[in-house]
Amino acid sequence: MAKKGTTTRTRTPVEEAARIPEERIRGFGRKLRAWYRRNARDLPWRRTSDPYRILVSELMLQQTQVPRVIPRWHEFLERFPTLHSIAVAEVHEVESAWAGLGYYARARNLHRTARLVTRDGADPAATLPDDHTVLATLPGVGRYTAGAVASFAYRRRAPLVDTNVERVLRRVFLPAAAPKAGATQRAAWLLAERSLPRTRDAIWTHNQALMELGALVCTARVAHCGRCPVRSVCGTVARRGTE
């Protein structure tokens, strides 16, 4: 009990995230990955470890739904099968191949990245770096996409947080935190990093599973708690049970 005349400071979301016991976080990860292995969608970019192809999928998925991206991803890669093929093309050719997906800055940034990595096309064998901190400095990549490429292509221990991941982590661990607030975002990144397993294959599975749960079960419109694999460790479910 606080002494008379004193106030108790409310902990920030980041402080709350730092205080969550390791065992609870590990239990969450085990349940999440086990669910993914049984329920994952068969998406074409999950069948490759090519960092360029994974980057293309991530850029397309930033503003476009999965069913629409699948055929366009195949078409784009038929036209530009490698990072070098992008680098030696004119930017208008890349934009033309992107037609119909919208948000053409994504295509222009991909072209800029390809030119940068291949030294304006001089290095045909050049590939994307495997360090997520370096990847995040490339045009149009950013922290989330860097984490996706590093963990999905290289199995590096790199956290990622997009809208789906932030929602899952917030509902499970920080049910009182305000959605989309800066402090909540920072806490979600901390939790994403803390929850990462150690082994390379488990890292790939874990990050895919976080996104998959947010896309299929813990959605923005409806939280399907009755069929959620992590409901037994979810703070939001526990909170509703006490209301």
N, C-alpha and C positions, 0 to 999 in steps of 0.2 A: 504494500500500500504506500502511495506517495505521501510524504510528510505534508502537513498543513502549510499552505502558502506556496507549495511547489507545483509544477506542472510536469506531466509525463510526455516527453516528446515522442510523437509517432514516428516509427522507423520508415525510411524511404523504401520503395520497391527493391532497390539494389541491396540495401541492408537486409531486407527480408530474404532475398534470394541467396545471399551469402550465408545466412543462418540455417538454411534447410539442411537437415542431416544427409550425409552421404548415402546412407543405406536407403533412405526414401528415394533419392534420385536414382540410385542403381536399380532399385526395384521397379521404378517407372520404366527405365530403359529396357530391362529384361522383358517385361510384359509387352512393351511397344514393339520390340524387334520380333518377338515370337508371333504376335498378331500379323505383322507385315509379311513374314515368311509364308503365312497361310493365305493372305488376302490381297497381296500386291497386284496391281494392274500390270499387264504385259505391255509396256510402252517401249517403242523402238530405241529410244536413247538410253534405256536401261540395259540394252544388250551390247553396248559399246564402251570401251574405255578410252576412245580417241578424244583428247581434250578439245579439239576443234569442233567436232560434232556435238559434244556436250555443250560447249559454249553457244553454238547456234541454237540448240534446243532451249537453253535457258533464256537467251535473248528473245526468241519467239514467244515463249511462255510468259514473258513479263506483262504483256497486254492482251494476250489472245488465249482462248480456251483450248484445252487439250484436243478435243475432236477435230478442231479446225487446224491445229498445228501439225498433226501427224502427217497428212498428205503433203502439206507445204514444206515440211522438213525434208521429206524424201525428194521432192522436186528441186528444192534449193541445192541439196547436196549432189544431185545429179549434174546440176549446172556448175557448181563450185565444190568439188570433192575434197579440196585441201585448203589450208590456210594460205598457201602460196598462190593458189588459183584466184583467191580473192585479192591478194596483194597486187597481182599483175593486171587485174581488170580495172576498167574505169569505174568510178563511183556510180555513174548513171546506170551501168550494167548491173551492179549489185542492187541498186534501188529497183530496177526493173524486175529482177528475180524476186524481190521482196513484195512486189505489187499485190495489193489486196489484204496485206497484213496490217497496214497502217503504221503510224509512229515510225516514220522513215529515219529518224535519228538513230534508231537501232541498227539499221543497215549501214548508215554512214559511219557510225562508231566501229562496227565490225570491220569495215574497210580500213579505217585508220589504225585499228589494232593490228590487222594483218600486215599493213605497210610497216608499222613500227617493229613488230616482232621479226619480220623477214628482212629488215633493212631495205625497205623499198623494193622487195622482190629479189634482192641479191643472194639470199640464202634460202634455196628451195627446201632444205631439210629442217628449217627452223620450226620449233613448236612452242606452244604456250608454256610459260614457267609453271613449276609445280608448287610454289610457295604462295599461299593465299594473300599474304601481305603485299607481294609484288604484283600478283594478278589484279588486286584491287586498284592499282594505279593505272591500269590500261584504260583507254577511252571507252566509256559506257559500261564498264564492268561493275565496279562498286563492290561493297563488302559482301553482300549476299551471293552474287554471281561468282565472286572469287572463291567463296567457301564451297559452292556447288561444284565448280570445276576441280578444285584441289581435292575434295573428298570423293567425287564420283569418278574422276579420271585417274587420279594418282593415289587414292586411298589415304590421303594425308589427314591428319587430325585437325580439321578445320571446321569451326562452327558455322552455321548459317541460320539466318532468321529472315523469313519473308512474312507476309500477312498471315498465312496459315500457321506457320510455326509459332509466331508470336501469340496467336490466339490459343493454341494448344498449351503452351507453357504458362501463359497467364491464367487460364482457367484451372489448370492442374495445381500450380504452385502459388499463384498470387491472385486469388479470387476477388480480393478487395481493390486491386490495382485498376486504375483508369485505363481503358483501352486507348491505344495510339498515343498516349502521353510519352514525352521524351524519357521520363524516368522509368516507365514501364518497358520501353524499348531497350534501354540500357540493361535493365534487369533480365529481360529475355535473352539478350546476348550472353550475359553471364551464365544463365541457366543452360543455354545451348552448349556452351563450352564445358560447363561442369558435368553435363550428362553424357558427353562423348565417351564411348568405350575406348579401349586401348588398342585392340587388334584391327588390322587394316580392313578386313572384310566386314567386321562388325561396324566400323565407322561408316562405310558405304551404306549398309543396311539401316543403321540408326538415322542418318540424315534423310534417306528416302522415306523411312517410316514416319518421321515427324511431319513431313509434307503430306504424305498420304493420309494420315489420320485427320489432319486439318481439312483436306479436300473431300474426304468421303464420310467422315463420322462427326468430328467436332467442327461442324461447318458454321459459317457466319450467321446463316438464317436459323438453323436448328442445331442444338447440341443433342445428338442422339445418345444420351447417356446410357440408355438401357442396353445398347450393344457396343459400348465403348470398352476396349480391352484394359484401360487404365483407370476405370471408375473407382476401383478399390483404393487407389492412392490419390484421387482427385479432390482438391480442396473445394472446388465449386460444388461437387456432389455432396461432400460432407457438410458444407455450409447450408445447402438446401434442406438437408436432413434435420438440421437443428432449428430451422425457421418455423 
